[in-house]
Amino acid sequence: MRQPIKRMIHGILQARFSYLFFTVVLFFLLRPFVMIPRAVTVVTSMFVWFLMISCVWAVHEKHKQRLLVVVMAVMAILTDLLGFTLKNEVMAWTSQIMIILFLCYAVITILFYLAQEKNVTADMLMAGASEYVLIGVLWAFLYSLIETAYPGSFNFAGPKDRSGFLYFSFVTLTTTGYGDFLPVSVQARSLAILKQLTGQLFIAITVARLVSLYTVSGNKQETV
């Protein structure tokens, strides 16, 4: 019994998508212990940078394709770092757009990977988990962009920073809805509805595909 569990854990840790998934998990585990507002901003920004670095490792194995992702990640991190240090409005807009474009690329790439895989592996399971949390992070930046373009689009207590939008994004993704963070504008509400649909459809379709692949694999083994 212990041997299969050890093999499963080893397979998950060796999967190339594990770093991406556990980066997000680690952030949410450490975030409650950061109490200083300025430190929260720094930690959240560093989390985003490490997340993009993890994406570079995860989304492509081929050298040429990885080079493209590296360039996109470097540009996104540099513009975000400049926006963080210079406090320039134009640079802040640029960094948000660059990060959104990078995350969109990562989400679409992992989605294609999940659609093309023929066997249920630890790598595929971690890719599905990583895709789910990446969708949450992507929408957090979309919410932030909406708030920047249409001030007052969200109503909640506390600063409207990345940490707050990450919280709202994952609460919406899981359709929890505590009611302490409300989309007010038409743009924000439309984006929140689209997010809820995306979260539910992703779970339903991914689980259905995993079950079908596992069933097909089991039937092939029985026939052999």
ABEGO torsion letter per residue (X at the ends): XAAAAAAAAAAAAABAAAAAAAAAAAAAAAAAABABAAAAAAAAAAAAAAAAAAAAAAABABAAAAAAAAAAAAAAAAAAAAAAAAGBAAAAAAAAAAAAAAAAAAAAAAAAAAAABABBBAAAAAAAAAAAAAAAAAAAAAAAAAAAABBGABBBBEBBBAAAAAAAAAAAAAGAGAGABBBABAAAAAAAAAAAAAAAAAAAAAAAAAAAAAAAAAAAAAAX
